[in-house]
Amino acid sequence: MIKIALKDIRIFLRDIKGLLLSFLLPIVLISLFGLAFGGLASNSAKDRPANIYVADLDSSTASIQIIQKLDSLDEIALTHIAFEAGKENVMSGNKLAMLVFYQGFADSLENGGAEPVELFYDDARELEASLIQYALISNLMEIMGSQSIRKKILKSVNQRFPDIDSITLADITHEIDLQFSPASNEEDTLAVATTIGPQIGSLKVSPLARKKSIDWALIQSFAGTAVMMLLFGVAAIGSSLLGEREEGTLKRLLYAPMNPLQILFGKMLYSMLLATVQLIVMLTFTVWVLGLEINGNLFYAFLLIITTAYACASFGVFIASISGSRKQSEGLATIVILIMSAIGGSMIPLFFMPAFMQKMAVVTINYWSIQGFFDVLGRNAGFMDIALSLAMLVLIGTAMTVVSAILFRKHIYKVA
């Protein structure tokens, strides 16, 4: 018994790469999730401002001043856009939200009425939008409240002292501006915001979506889980090439009258067909059993399924081609799949992550597949809306296929 255990330990220690991967996996995962969740807790609003649209339909001095003050805040970054174009971009998922100042805003602010301001947000990103609403609403209400009180005081001075000279009025105005400037102490600002809150109205918040009653959580569950499981499945199929080499099966195949690359592409074709069937079955289950609505987007959903299956199959043979043994392939595939799934959106919503990890997501299969399924199943997207996702999946898959073909002869064909 002891000799058998010692024999397995010696075999395990001989495979240096496999040994390193066994210990590297937990270290990578600890680092990855530490960066993601640690970044969420430690990053300040200054480091991660909410970038949203603003549409100024009032175009008054008051609305322009308030927009400038909001844009100067660390936690908010505003981009001007036309109203209809902004709504379309938010519904398409290109922007998180849009703040709208409707016509008549200045008059309402002057008269102390409810200000016509509305925040539209992408219904698919409700959790992300909720994180910016407090900062936006509190700052907006504070600024509008200060503006409203300033105007009311000046109006009262003019009504009570109609004959006041211009120099005195200018001094009073200057003093009022000083009292409501950002240099005012925090306690006074808080007291003003608390006092005038009911008078200045509230910000209307409205979700935007092309379809009603969309179960975004179900789409995320389907897309995120399906892609991650496919990657594990095709990685196992790809690593079977190494198993066939170790068992001698590959050598017998090489005696057959065929191009050696046909073996590689045959394995890849099998992986792609199996992945396509798996995705179709998973989508069918999600629709029929769990109640996901497709609303006629079957063709575009099928295009996305095919390109996702192609990219996943390419990943499987790619991992096999860069590995020296089946054990190395399995360990490396596990690490890479978990990393891609984490930063690509299968495990953790992207907005939780630090900015550099969000940028890294665009090189993953998970990211483009999930974005594509969100567009097709949730936004009634047309071909042009998903063209980028389709193109990126094909590009990633083709790049890995080319590398696999080059490395196949070196790591598998020659060795066999």
C-alpha positions in Angstrom: 0.0 0.0 0.0 2.8 2.4 1.0 4.7 1.5 -2.2 1.7 2.2 -4.4 1.3 5.6 -2.7 5.0 6.4 -3.2 4.8 5.3 -6.8 1.9 7.7 -7.5 3.7 10.5 -5.7 6.8 10.0 -7.9 4.7 10.0 -11.0 3.0 13.2 -9.8 6.3 14.9 -9.0 7.8 14.0 -12.4 5.2 16.1 -14.2 6.5 19.5 -13.2 4.0 21.5 -15.3 1.1 19.5 -13.9 2.5 19.9 -10.4 2.7 23.7 -10.8 -0.8 23.9 -12.2 -2.2 21.9 -9.2 -1.0 24.6 -6.8 -1.4 27.5 -9.2 -5.1 27.1 -9.6 -6.2 28.0 -6.0 -3.6 30.9 -6.0 -5.0 32.3 -9.2 -8.6 32.1 -8.0 -7.8 33.7 -4.7 -6.0 36.5 -6.5 -8.8 36.9 -9.1 -11.7 37.1 -6.7 -9.7 39.2 -4.3 -9.1 41.8 -7.0 -12.7 41.7 -8.1 -14.4 42.1 -4.7 -11.5 44.0 -3.2 -11.8 46.5 -6.0 -15.5 46.9 -5.4 -14.9 47.7 -1.7 -11.8 49.9 -2.1 -12.3 51.9 -5.3 -13.7 55.3 -4.7 -16.3 57.1 -6.7 -13.4 59.3 -8.1 -11.8 56.3 -9.6 -15.0 54.8 -11.0 -17.3 57.7 -12.0 -20.7 56.8 -13.4 -20.6 57.7 -17.1 -24.1 58.5 -18.3 -25.8 60.6 -20.9 -27.6 63.9 -20.3 -30.2 65.4 -22.6 -31.0 69.1 -21.9 -34.4 69.8 -23.5 -34.8 73.1 -21.6 -31.4 74.6 -22.6 -31.9 77.3 -20.0 -29.2 79.0 -17.9 -30.4 77.1 -14.8 -30.3 73.6 -16.5 -26.9 74.4 -18.1 -25.5 75.5 -14.7 -26.8 72.4 -12.9 -25.4 70.1 -15.6 -22.0 71.7 -15.3 -22.0 71.3 -11.5 -23.1 67.6 -11.8 -20.3 67.0 -14.4 -17.7 68.5 -12.0 -18.5 65.9 -9.4 -16.0 63.1 -9.0 -18.7 60.4 -9.0 -20.5 61.5 -12.1 -19.4 61.9 -15.8 -21.9 63.3 -18.2 -22.0 63.1 -22.0 -24.4 65.3 -23.9 -26.7 63.6 -26.4 -30.0 64.2 -28.2 -33.0 62.8 -26.4 -34.2 60.1 -28.9 -30.6 59.0 -29.7 -29.9 58.7 -26.0 -32.9 56.5 -25.4 -32.0 54.3 -28.3 -28.4 53.9 -27.0 -29.6 53.1 -23.5 -32.1 50.5 -24.8 -29.4 49.0 -27.0 -27.1 48.5 -23.9 -24.5 51.0 -25.2 -24.9 53.3 -22.1 -26.1 52.7 -18.6 -28.4 55.6 -18.2 -29.6 59.1 -19.4 -30.5 62.1 -17.3 -33.2 64.3 -19.0 -34.0 67.9 -18.2 -37.4 68.5 -19.8 -38.6 71.8 -21.2 -39.9 74.1 -18.4 -37.3 73.0 -15.9 -36.1 76.6 -15.2 -39.7 77.8 -14.8 -40.4 75.0 -12.3 -37.2 75.7 -10.4 -38.1 79.4 -10.3 -41.6 78.8 -9.0 -40.6 76.1 -6.5 -42.7 73.4 -8.3 -41.8 69.8 -9.1 -38.9 69.9 -11.6 -39.3 67.9 -14.8 -36.2 65.8 -14.5 -36.1 62.0 -15.3 -33.4 59.3 -15.2 -33.8 56.6 -17.8 -31.7 53.4 -17.4 -31.1 50.2 -19.2 -33.5 47.6 -17.7 -30.9 44.9 -18.1 -28.5 46.7 -15.8 -31.0 47.6 -13.0 -28.6 46.6 -10.2 -25.8 48.7 -11.7 -28.1 51.6 -12.2 -29.3 51.5 -8.6 -25.7 52.0 -7.4 -25.5 55.4 -9.1 -29.0 56.6 -8.3 -28.3 57.6 -4.8 -25.2 59.7 -5.7 -27.0 61.3 -8.6 -30.2 62.0 -6.8 -28.6 63.4 -3.6 -26.3 65.7 -5.6 -29.0 66.8 -8.0 -31.5 67.5 -5.2 -28.9 69.4 -3.3 -27.9 71.6 -6.3 -31.5 72.2 -7.3 -32.4 73.0 -3.7 -29.7 75.5 -3.4 -30.7 77.1 -6.7 -34.4 77.2 -5.7 -33.7 78.8 -2.3 -31.3 81.4 -3.9 -33.9 82.4 -6.4 -36.7 82.6 -3.8 -34.6 84.8 -1.5 -33.7 87.2 -4.4 -37.3 87.3 -5.5 -38.4 88.1 -1.9 -35.9 90.9 -1.6 -37.0 92.4 -4.9 -40.7 92.2 -3.8 -40.2 93.7 -0.3 -37.6 96.3 -1.4 -38.6 97.4 -4.9 -36.6 100.6 -4.7 -33.3 99.0 -3.6 -30.3 100.4 -5.4 -28.3 98.2 -7.8 -25.1 98.3 -5.7 -26.9 97.0 -2.5 -28.7 94.4 -4.5 -25.4 93.2 -6.0 -23.9 93.0 -2.5 -26.9 90.9 -1.3 -26.6 88.7 -4.3 -22.9 88.2 -3.7 -23.5 87.3 -0.1 -26.2 84.8 -1.0 -23.9 83.2 -3.6 -21.2 82.8 -0.9 -23.7 81.1 1.5 -24.7 78.6 -1.2 -21.2 78.0 -2.7 -19.4 74.6 -2.4 -17.2 76.2 0.2 -20.1 76.3 2.6 -19.7 73.9 5.5 -21.1 70.4 5.2 -23.6 70.8 8.1 -25.3 73.8 6.4 -25.4 72.0 3.1 -27.0 69.0 4.8 -29.5 71.2 6.6 -30.5 72.9 3.3 -30.9 69.6 1.6 -33.1 68.3 4.4 -35.2 71.4 4.6 -35.9 71.9 0.9 -36.2 68.2 0.0 -40.1 68.1 -0.2 -40.2 71.4 -2.0 -37.9 70.6 -4.9 -39.7 67.4 -5.9 -38.1 64.1 -6.7 -36.2 62.5 -9.6 -38.4 60.2 -11.7 -36.6 57.0 -12.5 -37.7 54.9 -15.5 -36.3 51.6 -17.0 -35.9 51.4 -20.8 -36.4 48.1 -22.7 -37.7 47.1 -26.1 -39.6 44.2 -24.6 -41.8 44.1 -21.5 -41.4 41.7 -18.6 -37.9 40.6 -19.5 -36.3 38.2 -17.1 -32.7 39.4 -17.3 -31.6 37.2 -14.5 -32.8 34.2 -16.5 -30.9 35.3 -19.6 -27.8 35.8 -17.5 -28.2 32.4 -15.9 -28.6 30.7 -19.3 -25.8 32.5 -21.2 -23.3 32.6 -18.4 -23.7 29.0 -17.3 -24.1 27.6 -20.8 -20.8 29.1 -22.1 -18.8 28.1 -19.0 -20.0 24.5 -19.1 -19.4 24.3 -22.9 -15.8 25.4 -22.3 -15.2 22.7 -19.8 -16.8 20.1 -22.1 -14.8 21.0 -25.3 -11.6 21.3 -23.2 -12.1 17.7 -22.2 -12.7 16.7 -25.8 -9.5 18.5 -26.9 -7.4 17.0 -24.2 -8.5 13.5 -25.4 -6.1 14.1 -28.2 -3.3 13.9 -25.7 -4.9 10.9 -24.2 -4.9 9.2 -27.6 -1.3 10.1 -28.0 -0.3 8.6 -24.6 -2.4 5.4 -25.3 -0.9 5.0 -28.8 -4.2 5.5 -30.7 -3.0 8.7 -32.3 0.1 6.9 -33.8 -2.2 4.4 -35.5 -4.4 7.2 -36.9 -1.3 8.9 -38.4 -0.6 5.8 -40.5 -3.9 6.4 -42.3 -3.7 8.2 -45.7 -4.7 11.6 -44.4 -3.3 15.0 -43.6 -2.4 15.0 -39.9 -4.3 18.3 -39.5 -7.4 16.4 -40.4 -7.2 14.7 -37.1 -7.1 18.0 -35.3 -10.0 19.5 -37.3 -12.0 16.4 -37.0 -11.8 16.6 -33.3 -12.7 20.3 -33.5 -15.7 19.6 -35.8 -17.0 17.0 -33.3 -16.6 19.5 -30.5 -18.4 22.2 -32.4 -21.3 19.9 -33.3 -21.7 18.7 -29.8 -21.5 22.2 -28.4 -24.1 23.4 -30.9 -26.5 20.6 -29.8 -25.9 21.3 -26.1 -26.6 25.1 -26.6 -29.8 24.3 -28.5 -30.9 21.9 -25.8 -30.1 24.3 -23.0 -31.9 27.2 -24.8 -34.9 25.0 -25.5 -35.1 24.0 -21.8 -34.8 27.6 -20.7 -37.6 28.6 -23.1 -40.1 25.7 -22.6 -39.5 24.9 -18.9 -38.3 28.2 -17.4 -40.4 30.5 -19.5 -37.8 32.6 -21.4 -39.4 34.5 -24.3 -37.5 34.6 -27.6 -40.2 36.6 -29.6 -39.1 35.5 -33.1 -35.4 36.0 -32.8 -34.6 32.3 -33.5 -32.4 32.9 -36.5 -30.2 35.4 -34.8 -30.1 33.2 -31.7 -29.0 30.3 -33.9 -26.2 32.4 -35.5 -25.0 33.2 -32.0 -25.1 29.6 -31.0 -23.0 28.6 -34.0 -20.3 31.2 -33.5 -20.2 30.5 -29.7 -19.8 26.7 -30.4 -17.0 27.5 -33.0 -15.1 29.7 -30.5 -15.5 27.1 -27.7 -14.4 24.2 -30.0 -11.3 26.2 -31.0 -10.5 26.8 -27.4 -10.6 23.0 -26.7 -8.0 22.1 -29.4 -6.0 25.2 -28.5 -5.5 24.1 -24.9 -4.6 20.6 -26.1 -2.0 22.0 -28.6 -0.2 24.1 -26.0 -0.1 21.3 -23.4 2.5 18.6 -23.0 0.3 16.0 -21.3 -3.3 15.3 -20.6 -2.9 16.2 -17.0 -1.4 19.6 -18.0 -4.2 20.2 -20.4 -6.9 19.5 -17.8 -5.2 21.8 -15.2 -4.5 24.6 -17.6 -8.0 24.4 -19.0 -9.5 24.7 -15.5 -7.5 27.8 -14.7 -8.1 29.5 -18.0 -11.9 28.7 -18.1 -12.4 29.9 -14.5 -10.5 33.2 -15.3 -12.4 33.8 -18.5 -15.7 33.0 -16.8 -14.9 35.3 -13.9 -13.8 38.3 -15.9 -16.1 37.6 -18.8 -19.3 37.9 -16.8 -20.3 34.3 -16.2 -19.6 34.4 -12.5 -19.4 38.1 -11.5 -21.2 41.1 -13.0 -18.7 43.2 -14.9 -19.5 46.4 -13.1 -18.3 45.0 -9.8 -14.8 44.6 -11.2 -11.9 47.2 -11.3 -11.6 49.1 -14.6 -8.6 47.1 -15.8 -10.5 43.8 -15.4 -13.4 45.1 -17.3 -11.1 45.9 -20.2 -9.6 42.4 -20.0 -13.1 40.9 -20.5 -13.2 41.8 -24.2 -10.7 39.0 -25.0 -12.9 36.3 -23.5 -15.4 34.1 -25.3 -17.8 34.5 -22.3 -18.1 38.2 -22.7 -19.0 38.4 -26.3 -21.4 35.4 -26.1 -23.2 36.8 -23.1 -23.5 40.2 -24.6 -24.8 38.7 -27.8 -27.5 36.6 -26.0 -28.5 39.7 -24.0 -29.0 41.6 -27.2 -30.9 38.8 -29.0 -33.0 37.5 -26.1 -33.6 40.7 -24.2 -33.3 43.6 -26.6 -34.9 42.2 -29.9 -31.6 43.0 -31.6 -31.2 42.8 -35.4 -28.1 41.5 -37.3 -26.2 44.8 -37.1 -26.7 45.0 -33.3 -25.1 41.6 -32.8 -22.6 41.8 -35.7 -19.7 42.8 -33.4 -20.4 39.9 -31.0 -20.5 37.5 -33.9 -17.4 38.9 -35.5 -15.4 38.8 -32.2 -16.4 35.2 -31.5 -15.3 34.2 -35.0 -12.1 36.2 -34.7 -11.2 34.6 -31.3 -12.0 31.2 -32.6 -10.0 31.6 -35.8 -7.0 32.9 -34.0 -6.9 29.9 -31.6 -7.5 27.5 -34.5 -4.5 28.9 -36.4 -2.2 28.7 -33.4 -3.5 25.1 -32.7 -2.7 24.1 -36.3 0.9 25.4 -36.0 1.5 23.9 -32.6 -0.2 20.5 -33.4 2.8 19.2 -35.3 5.3 20.2 -32.6 3.5 19.1 -29.4 1.4 16.1 -30.6 2.1 15.0 -34.2 6.0 14.7 -33.9 5.8 13.3 -30.4 3.4 10.6 -31.5 
